[in-house]
Amino acid sequence: MDEKPMHYEANTQQSRWLRRGLLLSAAIAATGALIAAPAQAQPVLPGAGSSQPVVDQPATQAPFAPPNINIADGETVGVAQPIIITFKEPVTDRAAAERAIEVTSSTDAPGHFYWTGDKQVRWKPYEFWPANTAVTVVAGGTSSSFHIGDAFIASVDDNTKMITVTLNGEVVREMPTSLGKPGYETPNGTYIVGERLEKMTMDSSTYGVPITDPEGYKLEVEYATRLSNSGIFLHAAPWSVGQQGYSNASHGCLNVSTEDAKWFLENTRRGDAVIVTNTQGPTLSAGDGLGDWNA
């Protein structure tokens, strides 16, 4: 495991998270437009995520009170973002609950439900969402219509110690990195971008290593993008720039230069994908909360 925050200062405002068309090179700027198909063109994805439309089917009575949906109405998220539905009371009939939830999208995206407990079910497509897709979720009196943005995917290879970022399939940035050193190896697998913090304090004691230990630390870092709930971040590490691209020196995080960390924070959104390969570590747990794609 790596660093978890004791406290943080979240200075990043969403208005500053400019989208790719403004921040990336002019060569790929034209790919930034969102495309929302007319509602009548949307295939219905009920239950297990069939892409076939349902015609003249009456709505199923929901066996639950209006739940919480993790994606806000009108929000834009990345291609790896699962839909998370949290209920007010435990659900005893999961099959009935699934039948009462409807997911529609402007581009076919067959998928499936999976439960993380009696009060939470998640839904995601079998593969990443198609880029620039409109999605609507209706669940027992709660609904949300949101967008899937551009396909922003960061591929991290421990063999080369490089992060290659693609936007809709085109390489837009390469960043040297230093991953977890022996004993603190960064887990392999697909991560989902979570919160982004301009400043935060990392404290090794939050995962059992006292700050007085030779491996202990408590320091403020800049431009930290959360990749796992278990404490993996991509963040600025000016102290390891000489090792980035050559050797591993972190406690599990992805160390990059301040310039690269700032760029990454400003160009990602919640739900973007980070894929880590070729480390000596285990696979990120599917139950991490941001590790859904590793099931």
C-alpha positions in Angstrom: 0.0 0.0 0.0 1.0 3.6 -0.4 0.2 6.9 1.1 -3.2 7.9 2.5 -4.0 11.5 3.3 -4.4 12.7 6.9 -5.8 15.9 5.6 -5.8 17.8 2.4 -6.5 21.1 0.9 -8.8 20.7 -2.1 -8.1 23.9 -4.0 -8.9 22.6 -7.4 -12.1 24.1 -8.8 -14.0 22.3 -11.6 -13.9 25.5 -13.7 -10.1 25.0 -13.9 -10.3 21.4 -15.0 -10.3 22.6 -18.6 -11.1 19.8 -21.1 -8.7 18.4 -23.5 -9.6 20.6 -26.5 -8.2 23.6 -24.6 -5.1 22.0 -23.0 -3.8 19.4 -25.4 -2.2 20.2 -28.7 -4.0 21.7 -31.6 -3.5 18.5 -33.5 -6.0 16.7 -31.4 -8.2 19.6 -30.3 -11.0 18.6 -32.8 -11.7 15.4 -30.9 -13.0 17.2 -27.8 -16.7 17.7 -28.8 -19.3 15.7 -27.0 -22.0 14.0 -29.2 -25.4 13.3 -27.7 -27.7 11.3 -29.9 -31.5 12.0 -29.8 -33.3 10.2 -27.0 -35.3 8.2 -29.4 -32.1 6.6 -30.8 -31.0 5.3 -27.4 -31.0 1.6 -26.9 -32.3 0.3 -23.6 -30.0 -1.7 -21.5 -32.1 -3.3 -18.7 -31.1 -6.0 -16.3 -27.9 -7.7 -17.5 -27.2 -4.9 -20.0 -28.8 -6.2 -23.2 -28.3 -3.7 -26.1 -31.7 -4.6 -27.6 -34.5 -2.0 -27.2 -37.5 -2.9 -25.1 -40.8 -1.9 -26.8 -44.1 -1.2 -24.9 -42.7 -2.8 -21.7 -44.4 -1.4 -18.6 -42.1 0.0 -15.9 -41.2 -2.5 -13.2 -42.3 -1.4 -9.7 -39.1 -0.6 -7.7 -38.8 -2.7 -4.5 -36.8 0.1 -2.9 -37.0 3.8 -2.0 -35.4 6.3 -4.3 -31.6 5.6 -4.1 -28.5 7.6 -4.6 -26.7 7.5 -8.0 -23.0 8.4 -7.9 -23.0 10.4 -11.2 -24.7 13.7 -11.0 -27.2 14.8 -13.6 -25.3 16.7 -16.4 -21.9 15.5 -15.2 -19.2 14.3 -17.7 -17.1 11.3 -16.6 -14.5 9.1 -18.0 -14.8 5.8 -20.0 -14.0 3.7 -17.0 -16.6 5.1 -14.6 -19.1 2.5 -13.2 -22.6 3.5 -12.2 -23.0 3.1 -8.4 -26.5 2.9 -6.9 -26.7 3.1 -3.1 -29.9 2.1 -1.4 -31.3 3.5 1.8 -32.2 0.1 3.1 -30.8 -3.4 2.5 -32.2 -5.1 -0.6 -33.4 -8.6 -0.1 -34.5 -9.4 -3.7 -31.6 -8.4 -5.9 -33.1 -9.7 -9.1 -36.2 -7.6 -8.6 -34.1 -4.6 -7.9 -32.1 -5.1 -11.0 -35.2 -5.4 -13.1 -36.3 -2.0 -11.7 -33.2 -0.2 -12.9 -32.9 1.0 -16.4 -29.7 2.2 -18.2 -29.9 3.7 -21.6 -27.1 5.0 -23.8 -26.7 6.7 -27.2 -24.2 4.1 -28.2 -24.6 0.4 -27.6 -22.8 -0.6 -24.4 -23.8 -4.0 -23.1 -22.9 -4.5 -19.5 -23.9 -6.1 -16.2 -24.8 -5.6 -12.5 -22.6 -6.6 -9.6 -23.3 -6.2 -5.9 -20.9 -4.9 -3.3 -23.3 -5.5 -0.4 -27.0 -5.5 0.3 -27.2 -1.7 0.0 -25.1 -1.1 -3.1 -25.2 -2.4 -6.7 -22.9 -1.3 -9.5 -23.3 -1.4 -13.3 -20.6 -1.1 -15.9 -20.3 -2.1 -19.6 -18.3 -5.2 -20.4 -15.7 -3.0 -21.9 -14.9 0.7 -21.4 -17.8 3.0 -22.3 -17.7 4.3 -25.9 -16.3 7.8 -25.9 -18.7 10.7 -26.2 -21.8 8.8 -25.2 -25.0 10.1 -23.5 -26.2 7.8 -20.7 -29.4 7.9 -18.6 -30.0 5.9 -15.4 -33.5 5.5 -13.8 -33.8 3.7 -10.5 -36.9 3.8 -8.4 -37.7 7.5 -8.6 -34.1 8.6 -9.0 -32.6 9.4 -12.4 -29.4 10.9 -13.8 -28.5 11.8 -17.4 -24.8 12.3 -17.9 -22.1 12.1 -20.5 -19.1 9.9 -21.1 -16.3 12.1 -22.3 -13.2 11.5 -24.5 -11.4 8.2 -24.0 -8.5 9.4 -21.8 -6.3 6.3 -21.0 -3.0 6.4 -19.2 -0.8 3.2 -19.7 1.9 2.7 -17.1 4.7 0.2 -17.9 7.1 -0.7 -15.1 9.5 -2.2 -17.7 10.0 1.2 -19.3 8.9 3.3 -16.3 6.9 5.5 -18.7 3.3 6.7 -18.6 1.8 7.0 -22.1 -1.4 9.0 -22.3 -3.8 8.5 -25.2 -6.8 10.6 -26.0 -9.3 8.8 -28.3 -6.5 6.5 -29.3 -3.9 9.2 -30.1 -0.8 9.6 -28.0 -0.8 13.1 -26.4 1.8 12.9 -23.7 4.6 10.6 -22.3 5.8 11.0 -18.8 8.7 9.3 -17.0 7.7 7.8 -13.7 9.1 6.0 -10.6 6.8 3.3 -9.2 6.8 1.4 -5.9 10.2 0.1 -4.8 10.8 -3.5 -3.5 8.5 -4.2 -0.6 6.1 -1.5 -1.8 5.4 -2.6 -5.4 2.6 -0.8 -7.2 -0.2 -3.2 -7.9 -0.9 -4.1 -11.5 -4.4 -3.6 -13.0 -6.8 -1.0 -14.2 -7.4 2.0 -11.9 -10.2 4.6 -12.0 -9.3 8.2 -11.5 -10.9 9.6 -8.4 -10.4 12.9 -6.6 -7.8 15.4 -7.6 -6.1 17.5 -5.0 -3.8 20.5 -5.6 -2.2 19.9 -2.2 -2.4 17.1 0.3 -0.4 15.7 3.3 0.8 12.1 3.0 1.4 10.3 6.2 2.9 6.8 6.4 1.3 6.2 9.8 -2.1 6.0 8.1 -1.1 2.5 6.8 0.9 1.3 9.8 4.4 2.8 9.3 5.3 5.3 12.0 6.8 8.5 10.7 9.8 7.8 12.9 10.5 4.5 11.0 13.3 4.5 8.4 10.5 4.1 5.8 8.2 6.6 7.5 7.3 10.0 6.2 4.9 12.9 6.6 5.1 15.5 3.8 2.9 17.8 1.7 2.7 16.9 -2.0 1.3 18.9 -4.9 -1.0 17.8 -7.8 -2.1 14.5 -6.4 -4.6 12.5 -8.4 -6.2 9.6 -6.6 -6.1 6.3 -8.4 -7.2 3.9 -5.6 -8.9 4.1 -2.3 -6.0 2.0 -0.9 -3.8 5.1 -1.2 -2.2 5.0 -4.7 -1.8 8.5 -6.2 -0.1 10.0 -9.2 1.6 13.1 -7.7 4.5 15.5 -8.0 7.7 14.1 -6.6 10.5 16.6 -7.4 12.8 14.7 -5.0 12.8 11.6 -7.4 13.0 13.3 -10.8 16.5 11.7 -11.3 15.0 8.3 -10.8 11.9 8.8 -12.9 12.2 6.7 -16.0 15.0 4.7 -14.6 14.3 3.1 -11.2 11.5 2.7 -8.6 11.7 4.8 -5.4 8.1 5.3 -4.2 6.0 3.6 -1.6 3.5 2.5 -4.3 2.5 5.8 -5.9 3.3 7.0 -9.4 6.0 9.7 -8.9 6.3 12.2 -11.7 7.7 15.7 -12.2 5.7 18.7 -10.9 5.0 19.8 -14.5 3.7 16.3 -15.4 1.6 16.0 -12.2 0.0 19.4 -12.8 -0.8 18.5 -16.4 -2.3 15.2 -15.4 -4.5 16.7 -12.7 -5.8 19.4 -15.0 -6.5 17.1 -17.9 -8.2 14.1 -16.2 -11.7 13.8 -15.0 -13.3 11.4 -12.6 -13.7 8.0 -14.3 -10.7 8.2 -16.6 -8.6 5.0 -16.8 -5.0 4.3 -15.7 -3.7 0.8 -16.6 -0.5 -0.4 -14.8 1.4 -3.4 -16.1 4.6 -5.4 -15.5 5.2 -4.6 -11.8 6.3 -7.2 -9.3 3.2 -6.4 -7.2 -0.2 -8.1 -7.0 -3.3 -7.0 -8.8 -5.3 -4.1 -7.5 -8.3 -5.5 -5.6 -11.7 -5.3 -7.4 -13.1 -4.4 -4.1 -10.9 -1.3 -3.7 -13.7 1.0 -4.7 -11.7 2.2 -7.8 -10.6 -1.3 -8.9 -13.9 -2.4 -10.6 -12.2 -3.5 -13.8 -10.0 -6.1 -12.1 -12.9 -8.5 -11.2 
